[in-house]
Amino acid sequence: MLKKLSILTLFLAFSAQMFAVPHSVIQRAGGAKDYPNADYLVIFDSTKVDVKESGLSYKNMHQLIKVLTPEGAKKLNHLKYRYDPLSAFIKIKKVNIYRKDGTVEELKQKDFHDYPAPARMIYWGARHKMIDIGRLEPGDAVEIFYFRKGFTYALLQDEKSIPNDSKYVPPMEGHFYDIIEFWNNQPVKKKVYKVNLPKSKELYYNFYNGEINVSKYNFNDKFQYTFTKYNLKKPDREPHMVAVSDVSPKLLITTTKKWKQKSLWFYGVNKDYGSFEYTDAIKKKVDEILKGAQTEMDSISLLTHWVADNIRYSGLSMGEGEGYTLHKGSMTFQDRCGVCKDKAGMLITMLRAAGFESYAAMTMARSNIEDIPADQFNHSITVVKLSNGQYKLLDPTWVPFTRELWSSLEQQQDYLLGVPEGADLKETPVSPPENHYFRMNGDSKLLKDGTLEGELEIEAEGQSDGAIRSMFTRSYKTEWDKNLEMALREIAPDLEILEMNYSKPYNYQEENMKITLKYRIPDFATVTENEIIFTPVVARELFKSANSHLYFNPDRKERKYDFRDRCSRLVELSETIKLPEFEKAVYVPKADKIEGSAASFNGGYEVKDNQLILNEKIVFEKRKYKKEEWDNFRNVVAAQKKLANEKIILKK
């Protein structure tokens, strides 16, 4: 039986003892010719997990990586492992370098470094373990043994006061979960994930986007599960595709049977900690904010926008309470800053001070939450119970200076409520396109010499409003006119703004964004002895921030994966151009009417009474689309681009 096993398999069986790798294993793994698009090859990646009754897990990792190209040598000259010392521990146990000439070099402890991780906007205690490997050559290999214990998020822990491994026990004590990616940006010959679980616990798992070998054995007082996959490939990527993790092979495992258990636990830890208790100072501010509020939704809107606009997104103070336990509202109110969970917690606290029933919820921005209760969350939000008994989602993190209370950039996104009755996993609804309209109307006159004089009116709502408004709210006031002018100069560098007016950018709760301007563009049309050639201003690809579908390339015939846009939207474009005298229209672009489940297009040009009239109505129904909807989506984009890029030709 042993004769049938490969040298690599035999070596893996004993790798925990850190025996030297037979040089033949590295040689037989293959080289650059076998992996033409790779810089290095992961010969094997092995993880062995030992789970305790408390849910605490010890992980021993063992990797062997072969350099294939000079670029791969550069990428592997150091390796980094991120961790948070409040909740996790990493130890680099041993690192060997196998030179292609057959010699072996073991790195010393001086080559292992521990330092604060670089940070932007969230300045907590995250650190890096770094291995300084140094110069490598194609054909060399690096072997790493390292140990990890703990979990991702810190939770109410004081490192000095808690002995032994207590601080590494997961927040939901007794429960264990893990998310294991079976994909890599470089090829992997073999990946093994092995977990030893107490027999008192049940393991729930599922493998997504592929197949995997699974085995289960009795192992002393535990069950041992082994998950093995061979020949892992680099995931394909497409522009605008859904998250790579949504389409690539991955394993989710957990000892939590139902989402309702997590929902109840999440509610309980924040209740027990008193995360949302308000102070007299908070109550006073709430009363001040709500002066003049007439209805339930007035109050909810005023409080949501106050938190969105006045609590800066910046993780400066960890304080007491991390991870799934939200910081107390009193701390955030004092600091006037925090991350998503602090903004969510601040809003909950203020809503409760106003007499509302409000709780925290968790979601995953920009990727799926699979229906296995492993913790797949990266964002915290707020939920308030209305007088009709229905829960309403609020997100003060994503709606600063936006006319929504829940950002429609988060539609078709999974979430879990932390409410006293418990809840199952839910999905946020699609927001109707008309809630996010973008309208641009033009009235212009084309002179004989090719000069265009005209007026534009632009109006936007919802996320389209937010995109246009951000040209102002994300800049100094002295830059506002210039930003708008630059957006228009994309169609003509010598455009002259004669008059410009727009809504007050910070008055977003009172009115949607409206812009009116008068302009003049010399030599807008190409005028020859026999022809006048031009493309109307409104037809051009203007304000892409509010029309993100224009970034898609409709020439792509097929898609392998589902894709996503910024938000559902309605686009309405119209322009009337008074023309100089001409004999006939030689060419006027036409676009077919398109209808579909993903998007629709209707409109085109009409030449009438010495005028050119443009009308377009474009609808995009949602944010996330199935790959089968690509033809419909791209045809609509192509129809708009056709009118935007093809010239009208008039014969004089």
Number of C-alpha atoms within 10 A of each C-alpha: 4 7 6 7 10 11 15 19 14 11 18 19 10 10 18 15 9 16 10 12 18 13 16 11 16 20 15 10 15 16 20 16 9 10 14 10 13 19 23 28 24 23 23 22 18 19 20 21 20 18 21 17 16 15 24 22 24 19 18 20 21 23 18 23 21 31 26 25 21 15 14 19 23 15 14 23 15 15 14 16 14 17 22 20 19 21 25 21 18 20 14 18 15 17 24 19 21 25 18 18 9 11 10 17 11 12 16 12 13 8 13 20 13 14 11 15 18 10 12 9 12 16 15 15 15 18 18 19 20 17 23 18 18 13 11 23 18 19 21 23 27 22 21 19 20 16 18 17 20 25 23 16 18 25 21 20 16 12 13 6 8 11 9 8 13 14 23 26 24 23 25 17 11 16 19 26 22 15 14 13 15 27 20 14 14 17 21 23 16 18 21 19 19 20 22 23 25 19 15 10 18 13 18 16 18 13 17 18 13 12 12 17 11 12 10 13 11 12 13 10 11 18 19 20 19 18 17 16 19 15 15 18 16 16 16 11 13 13 12 17 19 21 16 15 16 18 19 18 22 19 19 21 20 21 20 22 15 17 20 20 16 23 23 17 19 26 21 16 17 21 16 9 16 15 23 25 18 20 14 10 11 20 17 11 14 21 13 10 14 16 10 10 13 9 9 11 11 13 19 22 18 18 23 28 24 17 25 24 15 14 24 20 18 16 17 15 17 17 11 16 17 18 15 23 26 28 28 22 25 20 18 20 23 11 13 17 21 26 21 23 26 31 31 29 33 35 32 29 27 28 25 19 21 17 8 18 16 24 28 29 26 24 25 18 18 17 18 20 22 15 14 20 23 24 21 21 18 13 17 26 27 29 25 21 14 15 10 6 8 10 16 14 20 25 27 31 27 18 22 24 21 26 23 24 21 22 21 25 20 22 21 20 21 23 25 25 29 27 19 14 10 17 18 16 20 14 15 15 13 18 21 17 20 16 18 22 23 26 19 20 19 23 18 22 19 22 17 15 15 20 16 23 21 20 19 19 17 17 20 24 25 24 26 31 24 25 20 25 25 16 19 20 16 11 11 9 11 9 13 15 15 13 14 18 16 13 13 18 16 14 18 14 11 13 20 16 17 12 10 15 12 16 15 15 21 13 12 18 14 9 13 20 24 20 16 17 16 18 17 18 20 15 18 23 23 13 17 12 7 10 17 24 17 18 19 24 22 22 24 17 17 18 17 13 17 23 21 15 22 18 14 15 14 19 10 10 9 12 16 14 21 19 20 18 20 20 27 28 30 23 21 18 19 21 23 21 21 20 19 16 13 14 10 13 15 13 13 17 17 14 19 12 14 16 15 15 12 22 24 21 25 18 21 22 20 15 15 9 9 13 17 20 19 21 17 22 17 23 24 24 22 24 22 21 20 14 16 15 16 22 18 18 26 22 21 28 23 19 24 23 18 16 25 18 15 16 17 19 19 21 16 16
